[in-house]
Amino acid sequence: MNHKERINDELLVIRAQEGAIEALSELIDRWQDRLWRLAWRLTDDEQAAWDVLQEAWMVIARRIGRLADPAAFPAWAYRITSNKSRDWIRRRRRMRRADEAYGERWCGAESNGDARDLTDLRNALAGLPGPDRAILSLRYEDGFSTAEIAEILGIPPGTVKSRLHHARQRLRRFLEEDDDE
């Protein structure tokens, strides 16, 4: 990036800090591709990179007024994007662990004929609210993807992810309570 571009970015940051929406929009246009590449490299997932970038831009837009040095914008924006990428990676790991636990409990009980595990899982599912049972069933029993569940339920994919996350947490707590007994 040359000296003229840096000065232009600093001026855009100052204008954005003053509330100029068009200045923030121009910053987004100028930095979108670079920040997306960072998110993509960190997440190794193109769609996730867009999700991460959307979260990063929301943080940038909310906090740009607190950025003391407009010249620090590039490093600051990269740091926010990097942090949001790490958050996404942590969420994905937690979801995978929960997916594996649910899948092992459900599929393992069915294939191994372990009636107690299957009964425990069915009881745990029965103890969950209807929407939790439905979304877990669509994902694990019927094998629908997040996008397919979103279409089926008429909700955004992000909402599906959030509901799956919370339903898995409730199911895990229910199963853990059952194991403690």
N, C-alpha and C positions, 0 to 999 in steps of 0.2 A: 504494500500500500504506500503510495507516494505522499509527500508532505501536503499537497493540496487536498487529497482525499481525507487525510486525518483532520485537517482544519475544518473541512466541510462536515465531517462526522461530529466534531466538537460543537459546531454551531447548531447542528440538528439536535444534539442532546440538550443544549441550552434552551432551544425553542420548545422542545418536548417537555422540559422541566417547567416551562412557563405555561404549558397546557395546549400547545399547538398540536392538534391531532395529525395534521398533515406532515409535521416533522417526524413524529413517531412512525407514521406510515412509511415515510421515506427511509428511515432507519431500518425498518423491517425489510423493505425492498433491497436495501444495500447489504444487509447482513444475513438474510434468510438462508441463502444457499450455504454459506460458510458454517453457520451454526447447525444446519441440518446435517451437513457432512460430519461434523463432530458427533452429533447424537447418533447418527447411523454407525459410525465407527465404534462407538462405545456400546451400543445396544445390539449391533449386528442384525438389525431388523428394520427394513425400510419404513413400514407402517408405524412401528414403535417410535422411530425417529421423528415422524411427523407429530405423533401424540406428545412426545417429550418437548418438541419445539413449541407446540401450542402452549403447554404448561409454562415453559421458560418465558415466552413472550408475555404471558399474563403477569408473571412475576416482574419482568422488566418494566412493563407498562405501569404497574402499581408502585414500583420502587424507584423509578428513574428520578423522581424529585429528590430523593435522598442521596443520589450519587454526587459526592462532593467535588470530584475532579472529572469534568467532561472528557478529558483525554484518557481516562481510565475505562471508558465505555467498552472497548473491545475485550479487554481481559475480564471485566466484570460480567459481560454478556456470556462469554465463554465459560466462566466459572458457574454461572447460574444454569446454563445448559448442561454442563458436566454434572452438577449436583442433581438435576432433574433426571438425567440419564441413569445415575446411580440409584435414585429412588425407584425408577422403572425396573431396573435389574433386580433390586431387592424384592419388589412386589412380585415379579415374575418367578423368582425362586420360591417365595412363600406359596404362590399359587400352584407351582409344580409339586411342591411337597404335599400340599393339601390334595391336589389331584391324584397323586400317587397313593396317598393314604386312603382316599375314598375309593379309588379304583381297586386297590389291593383288598380292601375290606369287602367291596361289593362283588368284584369278579372272583376273588379268591374264595369267598364263601360259596358262590354259585358253583365254581368248577371243582372245588375240593369237597363239596358236599358238607362243609362244616356248618351244620344247622344252627349252632349257637351264634357264630359270627353273623350269619345271615339274619337270624332273629334279632340280634342286638342292633344291627344296622337298620333293619325294618322298623324296630321300635324307636330308634333314634330319629329316623325320618318321620315317623308318625307323630313324634313329639314336636316337630318343627312347624312353624306357621305354613299355611298352604302355599304362599308365593315362594318360600324357600324350597319346599318339596318340589314344586313345579320346575323351578329353574335348575335345581340339581338333577332332576330326572331328565330334563331336556339335554343337559350337558353330558351326563355320565351313562344314563341308561339308553338314551336315544342317539347319543353321539353327535349332536348338533354342534357346530362351531359357534363362536361368539356372534359373528355376523348373522348366521342363520337364526339364532335365538332372538337377536334384536329384531329381525324381520317378523318372526313368529309373534313376538310380544308387542311389536309396534313401539319399541323404545330404542334409544341410541345405544350403540355398542359399548360405550363407556359406562352406561348405566347397567348393562348386562354384566360387565366385568365387576363393577362395584357390588351388585347384588349377589353374584357368585361368591365373591370374597366374603361378604358378611354371612351368607348362608353356610359356607364351609366353616367359618369360625364358630357359628352356633352349633353346627353338627359336631365339630371337634369337641367343643365344650360338653355337649350332651353325651358323647361317647366316652370322654374322659371321666365324667361324673359317674357313668354307668360302670366303668372299669374300677373306680374307687370303692364301689359297693361290694 
